[in-house]
Amino acid sequence: MRLIILGALILTIASAFVLYSSNYDTRLFEARVAEQERAIDKARSDISVLKAERAHLGRPERIEPLARALGL
């Protein structure tokens, strides 16, 4: 009977350790995912700004005077 109780105690302690370890790993994974999501959002924002800047710089009414000044 004592052997069964001792085995159950060891199994309980081992289960607690495994669950704690899994919880810790999950929290680390969630933090990494959140960090990558923030990086993705920043990259999307940067892409939007760059597209707007490209549209502004590529306007014909802006390019024409510069081209004429260069003799093109």
Backbone as CSV, one residue per row, in Angstrom:
resi,resn,N_x,N_y,N_z,CA_x,CA_y,CA_z,C_x,C_y,C_z
1,MET,0.823,-1.204,0.000,0.000,0.000,0.000,0.861,1.260,0.000
2,ARG,1.931,1.247,0.785,2.815,2.407,0.828,3.497,2.628,-0.517
3,LEU,3.776,1.553,-1.217,4.423,1.660,-2.516,3.497,2.359,-3.519
4,ILE,2.214,2.063,-3.450,1.242,2.698,-4.345,1.146,4.194,-4.026
5,ILE,1.109,4.523,-2.757,1.021,5.931,-2.340,2.286,6.680,-2.769
6,LEU,3.437,6.060,-2.578,4.698,6.677,-2.970,4.733,6.874,-4.495
7,GLY,4.287,5.886,-5.243,4.238,5.997,-6.697,3.304,7.101,-7.148
8,ALA,2.137,7.197,-6.494,1.182,8.257,-6.830,1.762,9.627,-6.515
9,LEU,2.487,9.747,-5.416,3.113,11.013,-5.042,4.171,11.411,-6.072
10,ILE,4.996,10.465,-6.458,6.032,10.751,-7.463,5.393,11.134,-8.789
11,LEU,4.345,10.428,-9.166,3.635,10.742,-10.405,3.013,12.136,-10.342
12,THR,2.475,12.500,-9.206,1.874,13.827,-9.030,2.925,14.922,-9.148
13,ILE,4.062,14.709,-8.509,5.137,15.704,-8.566,5.679,15.818,-9.997
14,ALA,5.843,14.690,-10.661,6.324,14.712,-12.038,5.318,15.426,-12.948
15,SER,4.040,15.171,-12.756,3.006,15.829,-13.556,3.021,17.334,-13.328
16,ALA,3.184,17.749,-12.091,3.238,19.178,-11.782,4.431,19.828,-12.476
17,PHE,5.569,19.154,-12.465,6.757,19.689,-13.124,6.530,19.816,-14.628
18,VAL,5.947,18.799,-15.241,5.691,18.832,-16.684,4.705,19.943,-17.019
19,LEU,3.660,20.100,-16.234,2.677,21.158,-16.494,3.291,22.548,-16.331
20,TYR,4.121,22.720,-15.302,4.786,24.005,-15.099,5.701,24.312,-16.275
21,SER,6.455,23.329,-16.706,7.366,23.512,-17.830,6.592,23.863,-19.102
22,SER,5.494,23.187,-19.337,4.667,23.472,-20.518,4.102,24.886,-20.456
23,ASN,3.648,25.294,-19.289,3.106,26.639,-19.117,4.183,27.688,-19.377
24,TYR,5.372,27.461,-18.866,6.480,28.394,-19.059,6.832,28.502,-20.543
25,ASP,6.938,27.365,-21.217,7.250,27.370,-22.647,6.163,28.074,-23.446
26,THR,4.916,27.876,-23.062,3.803,28.519,-23.758,3.872,30.030,-23.610
27,ARG,4.201,30.501,-22.434,4.313,31.949,-22.217,5.454,32.542,-23.044
28,LEU,6.568,31.830,-23.119,7.671,32.309,-23.956,7.260,32.355,-25.424
29,PHE,6.559,31.328,-25.871,6.096,31.282,-27.253,5.120,32.417,-27.537
30,GLU,4.199,32.681,-26.612,3.245,33.784,-26.781,3.971,35.119,-26.870
31,ALA,5.010,35.304,-26.075,5.772,36.556,-26.119,6.468,36.710,-27.468
32,ARG,7.029,35.625,-27.986,7.681,35.687,-29.295,6.679,35.989,-30.393
33,VAL,5.509,35.391,-30.333,4.476,35.633,-31.335,4.034,37.092,-31.283
34,ALA,3.830,37.621,-30.076,3.418,39.025,-29.936,4.487,39.957,-30.503
35,GLU,5.756,39.633,-30.264,6.848,40.452,-30.788,6.862,40.419,-32.313
36,GLN,6.657,39.259,-32.881,6.629,39.151,-34.342,5.418,39.864,-34.932
37,GLU,4.285,39.824,-34.245,3.101,40.542,-34.725,3.341,42.044,-34.719
38,ARG,4.033,42.543,-33.690,4.368,43.973,-33.653,5.308,44.331,-34.803
39,ALA,6.266,43.462,-35.084,7.196,43.712,-36.187,6.453,43.717,-37.527
40,ILE,5.504,42.815,-37.688,4.712,42.764,-38.919,3.896,44.040,-39.080
41,ASP,3.260,44.493,-37.991,2.478,45.727,-38.049,3.355,46.923,-38.418
42,LYS,4.565,46.984,-37.845,5.478,48.081,-38.163,5.898,48.010,-39.633
43,ALA,6.179,46.817,-40.118,6.576,46.669,-41.522,5.445,47.088,-42.450
44,ARG,4.219,46.714,-42.114,3.074,47.130,-42.944,2.921,48.645,-42.947
45,SER,3.119,49.250,-41.792,3.033,50.706,-41.703,4.131,51.352,-42.546
46,ASP,5.338,50.819,-42.454,6.449,51.351,-43.254,6.172,51.201,-44.740
47,ILE,5.596,50.085,-45.134,5.267,49.864,-46.544,4.253,50.902,-47.017
48,SER,3.258,51.188,-46.195,2.256,52.191,-46.565,2.893,53.560,-46.746
49,VAL,3.796,53.920,-45.851,4.476,55.217,-45.955,5.326,55.263,-47.225
50,LEU,6.041,54.191,-47.499,6.882,54.166,-48.695,6.063,54.238,-49.977
51,LYS,4.910,53.587,-50.001,4.041,53.673,-51.178,3.551,55.101,-51.385
52,ALA,3.189,55.765,-50.296,2.726,57.151,-50.394,3.855,58.059,-50.877
53,GLU,5.070,57.841,-50.357,6.206,58.652,-50.794,6.519,58.407,-52.270
54,ARG,6.450,57.161,-52.709,6.712,56.847,-54.114,5.666,57.524,-55.006
55,ALA,4.406,57.491,-54.585,3.349,58.136,-55.369,3.589,59.641,-55.442
56,HIS,4.035,60.226,-54.333,4.300,61.666,-54.313,5.479,62.023,-55.227
57,LEU,6.544,61.237,-55.132,7.738,61.542,-55.917,7.558,61.235,-57.398
58,GLY,6.645,60.356,-57.749,6.457,59.975,-59.145,5.424,60.789,-59.883
59,ARG,4.903,61.842,-59.268,3.902,62.678,-59.939,4.517,63.368,-61.151
60,PRO,3.832,63.327,-62.298,4.359,63.976,-63.516,4.569,65.475,-63.342
61,GLU,3.666,66.163,-62.629,3.817,67.616,-62.456,5.036,67.959,-61.594
62,ARG,5.552,67.030,-60.862,6.771,67.248,-60.091,8.002,66.918,-60.938
63,ILE,7.892,65.875,-61.740,9.040,65.414,-62.519,9.313,66.324,-63.725
64,GLU,8.255,66.846,-64.343,8.424,67.634,-65.569,9.354,68.836,-65.393
65,PRO,9.167,69.696,-64.369,10.100,70.829,-64.222,11.543,70.380,-63.980
66,LEU,11.703,69.299,-63.260,13.063,68.804,-63.005,13.696,68.306,-64.290
67,ALA,12.925,67.635,-65.125,13.438,67.139,-66.391,13.788,68.288,-67.327
68,ARG,12.949,69.308,-67.364,13.224,70.467,-68.222,14.491,71.187,-67.753
69,ALA,14.675,71.268,-66.430,15.872,71.925,-65.895,17.140,71.169,-66.284
70,LEU,17.003,69.869,-66.454,18.153,69.076,-66.864,18.315,69.013,-68.380
71,GLY,17.381,69.608,-69.099,17.451,69.627,-70.555,16.933,68.364,-71.202
72,LEU,16.081,67.655,-70.524,15.501,66.433,-71.087,14.203,66.720,-71.796
